[in-house]
Structures are given as C-alpha cells and as structure tokens.
Amino acid sequence: MNLLLTIIIFMIVLNAGASFVPFLLPRVKLELVLPYQLWFNVILIFILILPHKVGDFKLFEKIKQ
C-alpha cells in the first residue's frame, strides 16, 4: 500500500509540475513538455505493475545425479 501511495503522490506532483510549465515558461511549446510527462507517467505505472522480484535462474549449474 505504501508503494501505491508513493506512486500516486509522484504522479500528482509530476502532472502538476507539467501543467505549470506553460505559466512559468510561456515560450516553451507543449509539444516539448508532453513527451517527458507521458514517459515519466509510463515509468511510474511500470514500477507499480511489474514485479519487483526476479526469478533465480540456474541455467549453467551442473546437474547433480
């Protein structure tokens, strides 16, 4: 639950910061800001969805008989 809350807070801060860019820097076009905002949102969603543990693959161990 802690990770979910952290991701939601980061998304709110990220999107709020991206929405303030036109007010703070009026000459910057939204076409330059939007890809960064979307990619950071996708990264945060991947952190939330993808598993945090990886499998222990033992491909090159000798087979004990």
Phi, psi and omega in degrees: 000327180295320179295318179298315179296319179296316180296318180296318179296317178297322180293320178295315180295317180298312182289328176292319178296320179291330179283339178275348181301315179298331179282322182280322181232083187293341181278345180283130180280148179294338178294340178271333184269323187300317178300321179294318178298316181293319181294320178292325174296318179296319178298318179295322177293320177297320177299324181285320188272315187289150181292151183264349179246144178251158180287158178262094183271127181244068185284326189251018176278149177287142179280124181275130178234000000 
